[in-house]
Amino acid sequence: MKESGRKQGAASPCAACKLLRRRCAQDCVFAPYFPADEPQKFANVHKVFGASNVNKMLQELPVHQRGDAVSSIVYEANARVRDPVYGCVGAISSLQQQIDALQTQLALTQAEVVHLRVRQTASFPHGFCPTSPSNSGSPTFKLMGSQTMPIFDMDMVVDQASLGEPMWSF
């Protein structure tokens, strides 16, 4: 993040003061966070929250927390401009749907792997599988005997009826 919205030696106003058409004072609360070369950044914040409200919020915060606050305010303002109804909640909801769909896909793939392993084990007598690592010459596997350890345990069961609709958890 830039330290100042003004160039050294020049009296160029920050993006906030430019938009508000006022003189940019030396102690302008907006100048460190809204540089003159990023006018859209403040325009969205002003449109959504209002300059006066943002000014009050920033003045109430300690200086070391203002940068993070501005980042959050700018993110929310940009999200509100893109989606006026839901804002960043819409983005979170969309990501949650993607997570749910991917978890379902992962569970189905894990179930398919387990099913294929069971079929492969059932097709060979006494647990013998020519491609199984337990049939290698390794002493570790000889100690374990002919039992093979599963690589993972299934801890998610997928209900086939609920695959069509994502589950919401808010």
Contact map, one row per residue, 1 for C-alpha under 8 A:
11100000000000000000000000000000100000000000000000000000000000000010000000000000000000000000000000000000000000000000000000000000000000000000000000000000000000000000000000
11111000000000000000000000000001101000000000000000000000000000000000000000000000000000000000000000000000000000000000000000000000000000000000000000000000000000000000000000
11111000000000000000000000000001100000000000000000000000000000000000000000000000000000000000000000000000000000000000000000000000000000000000000000000000000000000000000000
01111110000000000000000000000011101000000000000000000000000000000000000000000000000000000000000000000000000000000000000000000000000000000000000000000000000000000000000000
01111110000011100000000000000111111100000000000000000000000000000000000000000000000000000000000000000000000000000000000000000000000000000000000000000000000000000000000000
00011111011111000000000000000010001100000000000000000000000000000000000000000000000000000000000000000000000000000000000000000000000000000000000000000000000000000000000000
00011111111100000000000000000000000000000000000000000000000000000000000000000000000000000000000000000000000000000000000000000000000000000000000000000000000000000000000000
00000111110000000000000000000000000000000000000000000000000000000000000000000000000000000000000000000000000000000000000000000000000000000000000000000000000000000000000000
00000011111000000000000000000000000000000000000000000000000000000000000000000000000000000000000000000000000000000000000000000000000000000000000000000000000000000000000000
00000111111100000000000000000000000000000000000000000000000000000000000000000000000000000000000000000000000000000000000000000000000000000000000000000000000000000000000000
00000110111110000000000100000000000000000000000000000000000000000000000000000000000000000000000000000000000000000000000000000000000000000000000000000000000000000000000000
00000110011111000000000100000000000100000000000000000000000000000000000000000000000000000000000000000000000000000000000000000000000000000000000000000000000000000000000000
00001100001111111100001100000010000100000000000000000000000000000000000000000000000000000000000000000000000000000000000000000000000000000000000000000000000000000000000000
00001100000111111100000100000110011100000000000000000000000000000000000000000000000000000000000000000000000000000000000000000000000000000000000000000000000000000000000000
00001000000011111110000000000010011111100100000000000000000000000000000000000000000000000000000000000000000000000000000000000000000000000000000000000000000000000000000000
00000000000011111111000000000110010100100110000000100000000000000000000000000000000000000000000000000000000000000000000000000000000000000000000000000000000000000000000000
00000000000011111111111100000100000000000000000000000000000000000000000000000000000000000000000000000000000000000000000000000000000000000000000000000000000000000000000000
00000000000011111111111000000000000100000000000000000000000000000000000000000000000000000000000000000000000000000000000000000000000000000000000000000000000000000000000000
00000000000000111111110000000000000000100010000000000000000000000000000000000000000000000000000000000000000000000000000000000000000000000000000000000000000000000000000000
00000000000000011111110000000000000000000000000000000000000000000000000000000000000000000000000000000000000000000000000000000000000000000000000000000000000000000000000000
00000000000000001111111000000000000000000000000000000000000000000000000000000000000000000000000000000000000000000000000000000000000000000000000000000000000000000000000000
00000000000000001111111100000000000000000000000000000000000000000000000000000000000000000000000000000000000000000000000000000000000000000000000000000000000000000000000000
00000000000010001100111110000000000000000000000000000000000000000000000000000000000000000000000000000000000000000000000000000000000000000000000000000000000000000000000000
00000000001111001000011111010010000000000000000000000000000000000000000000000000000000000000000000000000000000000000000000000000000000000000000000000000000000000000000000
00000000000000000000001111110000000000000000000000000000000000000000000000000000000000000000000000000000000000000000000000000000000000000000000000000000000000000000000000
00000000000000000000000111110000000000000000000000000000000000000000000000000000000000000000000000000000000000000000000000000000000000000000000000000000000000000000000000
00000000000000000000000011111000000000000000000000000000000000000000000000000000000000000000000000000000000000000000000000000000000000000000000000000000000000000000000000
00000000000000000000000111111110000000000000000000000000000000000000000000000000000000000000000000000000000000000000000000000000000000000000000000000000000000000000000000
00000000000000000000000000111111000000000000000000000010011000000000000000000000000000000000000000000000000000000000000000000000000000000000000000000000000000000000000000
00001000000001011000000000011111110000000000000000000010000000000000000000000000000000000000000000000000000000000000000000000000000000000000000000000000000000000000000000
00011100000011110000000100011111111000000000000000000000000000000000000000000000000000000000000000000000000000000000000000000000000000000000000000000000000000000000000000
01111000000000000000000000001111111000000000000000000000000000000000000000000000000000000000000000000000000000000000000000000000000000000000000000000000000000000000000000
11111000000000000000000000000111111000000000000000000000000000000010010000000000000000000000000000000000000000000000000000000000000000000000000000000000000000000000000000
00001000000001110000000000000111111101101100000000000000000000000000000000000000000000000000000000000000000000000000000000000000000000000000000000000000000000000000000000
01011100000001100000000000000011111111100000000000000000000000000000000000000000000000000000000000000000000000000000000000000000000000000000000000000000000000000000000000
00001100000111110100000000000000011111100000000000000000000000000000000000000000000000000000000000000000000000000000000000000000000000000000000000000000000000000000000000
00000000000000100000000000000000001111100000000000000000000000000000000000000000000000000000000000000000000000000000000000000000000000000000000000000000000000000000000000
00000000000000100000000000000000011111111100000000000000000000000000000000000000000000000000000000000000000000000000000000000000000000000000000000000000000000000000000000
00000000000000110010000000000000011111111110000000000000000000000000000000000000000000000000000000000000000000000000000000000000000000000000000000000000000000000000000000
00000000000000000000000000000000000001111111000000000000000000000000000000000000000000000000000000000000000000000000000000000000000000000000000000000000000000000000000000
00000000000000000000000000000000010001111111100000000000000000000000000001000000000000000000000000000000000000000000000000000000000000000000000000000000000000000000000000
00000000000000110000000000000000010001111111110000000000000000000000000001000000000000000000000000000000000000000000000000000000000000000000000000000000000000000000000000
00000000000000010010000000000000000000111111111000000000000000000000000000000000000000000000000000000000000000000000000000000000000000000000000000000000000000000000000000
00000000000000000000000000000000000000011111111100000000000000000000000001001100100000000000000000000000000000000000000000000000000000000000000000000000000000000000000000
00000000000000000000000000000000000000001111111111100000000000000000000011001100000000000000000000000000000000000000000000000000000000000000000000000000000000000000000000
00000000000000000000000000000000000000000111111111100100000000000000000000000000000000000000000000000000000000000000000000000000000000000000000000000000000000000000000000
00000000000000000000000000000000000000000011111111000000000000000000000000001000000000000000000000000000000000000000000000000000000000000000000000000000000000000000000000
00000000000000000000000000000000000000000001111111000000000000000000000000001001100000000000000000000000000000000000000000000000000000000000000000000000000000000000000000
00000000000000000000000000000000000000000000111111101100000000000000000000001000000000000000000000000000000000000000000000000000000000000000000000000000000000000000000000
00000000000000000000000000000000000000000000111111111100000000000000000000000000000000000000000000000000000000000000000000000000000000000000000000000000000000000000000000
00000000000000010000000000000000000000000000110011111110000000000000000000000000000000000000000000000000000000000000000000000000000000000000000000000000000000000000000000
00000000000000000000000000000000000000000000000001111111000000000000000000000000000000000000000000000000000000000000000000000000000000000000000000000000000000000000000000
00000000000000000000000000000000000000000000000011111111100000000000000000000000000000000000000000000000000000000000000000000000000000000000000000000000000000000000000000
00000000000000000000000000000000000000000000010011111111110000000000000000000000000000000000000000000000000000000000000000000000000000000000000000000000000000000000000000
00000000000000000000000000001100000000000000000000111111111000000000000000000000000000000000000000000000000000000000000000000000000000000000000000000000000000000000000000
00000000000000000000000000000000000000000000000000011111111100000000000000000000000000000000000000000000000000000000000000000000000000000000000000000000000000000000000000
00000000000000000000000000000000000000000000000000001111111110000000000000000000000000000000000000000000000000000000000000000000000000000000000000000000000000000000000000
00000000000000000000000000001000000000000000000000000111111110000100100000000000000000000000000000000000000000000000000000000000000000000000000000000000000000000000000000
00000000000000000000000000001000000000000000000000000011111111000000000000000000000000000000000000000000000000000000000000000000000000000000000000000000000000000000000000
00000000000000000000000000000000000000000000000000000001111111000000000000000000000000000000000000000000000000000000000000000000000000000000000000000000000000000000000000
00000000000000000000000000000000000000000000000000000000111111101100000000000000000000000000000000000000000000000000000000000000000000000000000000000000000000000000000000
00000000000000000000000000000000000000000000000000000000001111111100000000000000000000000000000000000000000000000000000000000000000000000000000000000000000000000000000000
00000000000000000000000000000000000000000000000000000000000011111110000000000000000000000000000000000000000000000000000000000000000000000000000000000000000000000000000000
00000000000000000000000000000000000000000000000000000000000001111110000000000000000000000000000000000000000000000000000000000000000000000000000000000000000000000000000000
00000000000000000000000000000000000000000000000000000000000011111111100000000000000000000000000000000000000000000000000000000000000000000000000000000000000000000000000000
00000000000000000000000000000000000000000000000000000000010011111111110000000000000000000000000000000000000000000000000000000000000000000000000000000000000000000000000000
10000000000000000000000000000000100000000000000000000000000000111111111000000000000000000000000000000000000000000000000000000000000000000000000000000000000000000000000000
00000000000000000000000000000000000000000000000000000000000000001111111100000000000000000000000000000000000000000000000000000000000000000000000000000000000000000000000000
00000000000000000000000000000000000000000000000000000000010000001111111110000000000000000000000000000000000000000000000000000000000000000000000000000000000000000000000000
00000000000000000000000000000000100000000000000000000000000000000111111111000000000000000000000000000000000000000000000000000000000000000000000000000000000000000000000000
00000000000000000000000000000000000000000000000000000000000000000011111111100000000000000000000000000000000000000000000000000000000000000000000000000000000000000000000000
00000000000000000000000000000000000000000000000000000000000000000001111111110000000000000000000000000000000000000000000000000000000000000000000000000000000000000000000000
00000000000000000000000000000000000000000000100000000000000000000000111111111000000000000000000000000000000000000000000000000000000000000000000000000000000000000000000000
00000000000000000000000000000000000000001101100000000000000000000000011111111100000000000000000000000000000000000000000000000000000000000000000000000000000000000000000000
00000000000000000000000000000000000000000000000000000000000000000000001111111110000000010000000000000000000000000000000000000000000000000000000000000000000000000000000000
00000000000000000000000000000000000000000000000000000000000000000000000111111111000000110000000000000000000000000000000000000000000000000000000000000000000000000000000000
00000000000000000000000000000000000000000001101110000000000000000000000011111111100000100000000000000000000000000000000000000000000000000000000000000000000000000000000000
00000000000000000000000000000000000000000001100000000000000000000000000001111111110000000000000000000000000000000000000000000000000000000000000000000000000000000000000000
00000000000000000000000000000000000000000000000000000000000000000000000000111111111100110010000000000000000000000000000000000000000000000000000000000000000000000000000000
00000000000000000000000000000000000000000000000100000000000000000000000000011111111111110000000000000000000000000000000000000000000000000000000000000000000000000000000000
00000000000000000000000000000000000000000001000100000000000000000000000000001111111100100000000000000000000000000000000000000000000000000000000000000000000000000000000000
00000000000000000000000000000000000000000000000000000000000000000000000000000111111100100000000000000000000000000000000000000000000000000000000000000000000000000000000000
00000000000000000000000000000000000000000000000000000000000000000000000000000011111111110100000000000000000000000000000000000000000000000000000000000000000000000000000000
00000000000000000000000000000000000000000000000000000000000000000000000000000011111111100000000000000000000000000000000000000000000000000000000000000000000000000000000000
00000000000000000000000000000000000000000000000000000000000000000000000000000001001111100000000000000000000000000000000000000000000000000000000000000000000000000000000000
00000000000000000000000000000000000000000000000000000000000000000000000000000001001111111100000000000000000000000000000000000000000000000000000000000000000000000000000000
00000000000000000000000000000000000000000000000000000000000000000000000000011011111111111110000000000000000000000000000000000000000000000000000000000000000000000000000000
00000000000000000000000000000000000000000000000000000000000000000000000000110011001001111111000000000000000000000000000000000000000000000000000000000000000000000000000000
00000000000000000000000000000000000000000000000000000000000000000000000000000000000001111111100000000000000000000000000000000000000000000000000000000000000000000000000000
00000000000000000000000000000000000000000000000000000000000000000000000000000000001001111111110000000000000000000000000000000000000000000000000000000000000000000000000000
00000000000000000000000000000000000000000000000000000000000000000000000000000010000000111111111000000000000000000000000000000000000000000000000000000000000000000000000000
00000000000000000000000000000000000000000000000000000000000000000000000000000000000000011111111100000000000000000000000000000000000000000000000000000000000000000000000000
00000000000000000000000000000000000000000000000000000000000000000000000000000000000000001111111110000000000000000000000000000000000000000000000000000000000000000000000000
00000000000000000000000000000000000000000000000000000000000000000000000000000000000000000111111111000000000000000000000000000000000000000000000000000000000000000000000000
00000000000000000000000000000000000000000000000000000000000000000000000000000000000000000011111111100000000000000000000000000000000000000000000000000000000000000000000000
00000000000000000000000000000000000000000000000000000000000000000000000000000000000000000001111111110000000000000000000000000000000000000000000000000000000000000000000100
00000000000000000000000000000000000000000000000000000000000000000000000000000000000000000000111111111000000000000000000000000000000000000000000000000000000000000000010100
00000000000000000000000000000000000000000000000000000000000000000000000000000000000000000000011111111100000000000000000000000000000000000000000000000000000000000000000000
00000000000000000000000000000000000000000000000000000000000000000000000000000000000000000000001111111110000000000000000000000000000000000000000000000000000000000000000000
00000000000000000000000000000000000000000000000000000000000000000000000000000000000000000000000111111111000000000000000000000000000000000000000000000000000000000000011000
00000000000000000000000000000000000000000000000000000000000000000000000000000000000000000000000011111111100000000000000000000000000000000000000000000000000000000000010000
00000000000000000000000000000000000000000000000000000000000000000000000000000000000000000000000001111111110000000000000000000000000000000000000000000000000000000000000000
00000000000000000000000000000000000000000000000000000000000000000000000000000000000000000000000000111111111000000000000000000000000000000000000000000000000000000000000000
00000000000000000000000000000000000000000000000000000000000000000000000000000000000000000000000000011111111100000000000000000000000000000000000000000000000001000010000000
00000000000000000000000000000000000000000000000000000000000000000000000000000000000000000000000000001111111110000000000000000000000000000000000000000000000000000000000000
00000000000000000000000000000000000000000000000000000000000000000000000000000000000000000000000000000111111111000000000000000000000000000000000000000000000000000000000000
00000000000000000000000000000000000000000000000000000000000000000000000000000000000000000000000000000011111111100000000000000000000000000000000000000000000111000000000000
00000000000000000000000000000000000000000000000000000000000000000000000000000000000000000000000000000001111111110000000000000000000000000000000000000000000001000000000000
00000000000000000000000000000000000000000000000000000000000000000000000000000000000000000000000000000000111111111000000000000000000000000000000000000000000000000000000000
00000000000000000000000000000000000000000000000000000000000000000000000000000000000000000000000000000000011111111100000000000000000000000000000000000000010000000000000000
00000000000000000000000000000000000000000000000000000000000000000000000000000000000000000000000000000000001111111110000000000000000000000000000000000000010000000000000000
00000000000000000000000000000000000000000000000000000000000000000000000000000000000000000000000000000000000111111111000000000000000000000000000000000000000000000000000000
00000000000000000000000000000000000000000000000000000000000000000000000000000000000000000000000000000000000011111111100000000000000000000000000000000000000000000000000000
00000000000000000000000000000000000000000000000000000000000000000000000000000000000000000000000000000000000001111111110000000000000000000000000000000000000000000000000000
00000000000000000000000000000000000000000000000000000000000000000000000000000000000000000000000000000000000000111111111000000000000000000000000000000000000000000000000000
00000000000000000000000000000000000000000000000000000000000000000000000000000000000000000000000000000000000000011111111100000000000000000000000000000000000000000000000000
00000000000000000000000000000000000000000000000000000000000000000000000000000000000000000000000000000000000000001111111110000000000000000000000000000000000000000000000000
00000000000000000000000000000000000000000000000000000000000000000000000000000000000000000000000000000000000000000111111111000000000000000000000000000000000000000000000000
00000000000000000000000000000000000000000000000000000000000000000000000000000000000000000000000000000000000000000011111111100000000000000000000000000000000000000000000000
00000000000000000000000000000000000000000000000000000000000000000000000000000000000000000000000000000000000000000001111111110000100000000000000000000000000000000000000000
00000000000000000000000000000000000000000000000000000000000000000000000000000000000000000000000000000000000000000000111111111011100000000000000000000000000000000000000000
00000000000000000000000000000000000000000000000000000000000000000000000000000000000000000000000000000000000000000000011111111010000000000000000000000000000000000000000000
00000000000000000000000000000000000000000000000000000000000000000000000000000000000000000000000000000000000000000000001111111000000000000000000000000000000000000000000000
00000000000000000000000000000000000000000000000000000000000000000000000000000000000000000000000000000000000000000000000111111111100000000000000000000000000000000000000000
00000000000000000000000000000000000000000000000000000000000000000000000000000000000000000000000000000000000000000000000011111111000000000000000000000000000000000000000000
00000000000000000000000000000000000000000000000000000000000000000000000000000000000000000000000000000000000000000000000000011111000000000000000000000000000000000000000000
00000000000000000000000000000000000000000000000000000000000000000000000000000000000000000000000000000000000000000000000011011111100000000000000001100000000000000000000000
00000000000000000000000000000000000000000000000000000000000000000000000000000000000000000000000000000000000000000000000010011111110100100000000001000000000000000000000000
00000000000000000000000000000000000000000000000000000000000000000000000000000000000000000000000000000000000000000000000110010011111100100000000000000000000000000000000000
00000000000000000000000000000000000000000000000000000000000000000000000000000000000000000000000000000000000000000000000000000001111100100000000000000000000000000000000000
00000000000000000000000000000000000000000000000000000000000000000000000000000000000000000000000000000000000000000000000000000000111110100000000000000000000000000000000000
00000000000000000000000000000000000000000000000000000000000000000000000000000000000000000000000000000000000000000000000000000001111111110000000000000000000000000000000000
00000000000000000000000000000000000000000000000000000000000000000000000000000000000000000000000000000000000000000000000000000000001111110000100000000000000000000000000000
00000000000000000000000000000000000000000000000000000000000000000000000000000000000000000000000000000000000000000000000000000000000111110100110111110000000000000000000000
00000000000000000000000000000000000000000000000000000000000000000000000000000000000000000000000000000000000000000000000000000001111111111000110001000000000000000000000000
00000000000000000000000000000000000000000000000000000000000000000000000000000000000000000000000000000000000000000000000000000000000111111100100000000000000000000000000000
00000000000000000000000000000000000000000000000000000000000000000000000000000000000000000000000000000000000000000000000000000000000000111110110000000000000000000000000000
00000000000000000000000000000000000000000000000000000000000000000000000000000000000000000000000000000000000000000000000000000000000001011111110000000000000000000000000000
00000000000000000000000000000000000000000000000000000000000000000000000000000000000000000000000000000000000000000000000000000000000000001111111000000000000000000000000000
00000000000000000000000000000000000000000000000000000000000000000000000000000000000000000000000000000000000000000000000000000000000000000111111100000000000000000000000000
00000000000000000000000000000000000000000000000000000000000000000000000000000000000000000000000000000000000000000000000000000000000011111111111111000000000000000000000000
00000000000000000000000000000000000000000000000000000000000000000000000000000000000000000000000000000000000000000000000000000000000001101111111111000000000000000000000000
00000000000000000000000000000000000000000000000000000000000000000000000000000000000000000000000000000000000000000000000000000000000000000011111110000000000000000000000000
00000000000000000000000000000000000000000000000000000000000000000000000000000000000000000000000000000000000000000000000000000000000001000001111111110000000000000000000000
00000000000000000000000000000000000000000000000000000000000000000000000000000000000000000000000000000000000000000000000000000000000001000000111111100000000000000000000000
00000000000000000000000000000000000000000000000000000000000000000000000000000000000000000000000000000000000000000000000000000011000001100000110111110000000000000000000000
00000000000000000000000000000000000000000000000000000000000000000000000000000000000000000000000000000000000000000000000000000010000001000000000111111000000000000000000000
00000000000000000000000000000000000000000000000000000000000000000000000000000000000000000000000000000000000000000000000000000000000001000000000101111100000000000000000000
00000000000000000000000000000000000000000000000000000000000000000000000000000000000000000000000000000000000000000000000000000000000000000000000000111110000000000000000000
00000000000000000000000000000000000000000000000000000000000000000000000000000000000000000000000000000000000000000000000000000000000000000000000000011111100000000000000000
00000000000000000000000000000000000000000000000000000000000000000000000000000000000000000000000000000000000000000000000000000000000000000000000000001111100000000000000000
00000000000000000000000000000000000000000000000000000000000000000000000000000000000000000000000000000000000000000000000000000000000000000000000000000111110000000000000000
00000000000000000000000000000000000000000000000000000000000000000000000000000000000000000000000000000000000000000000000000000000000000000000000000000111111000000000000000
00000000000000000000000000000000000000000000000000000000000000000000000000000000000000000000000000000000000001100000000000000000000000000000000000000001111110000000000000
00000000000000000000000000000000000000000000000000000000000000000000000000000000000000000000000000000000000000000000000000000000000000000000000000000000111110000000000000
00000000000000000000000000000000000000000000000000000000000000000000000000000000000000000000000000000000001000000000000000000000000000000000000000000000011111000000000000
00000000000000000000000000000000000000000000000000000000000000000000000000000000000000000000000000000000001000000000000000000000000000000000000000000000011111100000000000
00000000000000000000000000000000000000000000000000000000000000000000000000000000000000000000000000000001001100000000000000000000000000000000000000000000000111110110000000
00000000000000000000000000000000000000000000000000000000000000000000000000000000000000000000000000000000000000000000000000000000000000000000000000000000000011111110000000
00000000000000000000000000000000000000000000000000000000000000000000000000000000000000000000000000000000000000000000000000000000000000000000000000000000000001111110000000
00000000000000000000000000000000000000000000000000000000000000000000000000000000000000000000000000000000000000000000000000000000000000000000000000000000000000111111000000
00000000000000000000000000000000000000000000000000000000000000000000000000000000000000000000000000000000000000000000000000000000000000000000000000000000000001111111110000
00000000000000000000000000000000000000000000000000000000000000000000000000000000000000000000000000000001000000000000000000000000000000000000000000000000000001111111110000
00000000000000000000000000000000000000000000000000000000000000000000000000000000000000000000000000000000000000000000000000000000000000000000000000000000000000001111110000
00000000000000000000000000000000000000000000000000000000000000000000000000000000000000000000000000000000000000000000000000000000000000000000000000000000000000000111111000
00000000000000000000000000000000000000000000000000000000000000000000000000000000000000000000000010011000000000000000000000000000000000000000000000000000000000000111111100
00000000000000000000000000000000000000000000000000000000000000000000000000000000000000000000000000010000000000000000000000000000000000000000000000000000000000000000111110
00000000000000000000000000000000000000000000000000000000000000000000000000000000000000000000000110000000000000000000000000000000000000000000000000000000000000000000011111
00000000000000000000000000000000000000000000000000000000000000000000000000000000000000000000000000000000000000000000000000000000000000000000000000000000000000000000001111
00000000000000000000000000000000000000000000000000000000000000000000000000000000000000000000000000000000000000000000000000000000000000000000000000000000000000000000000111
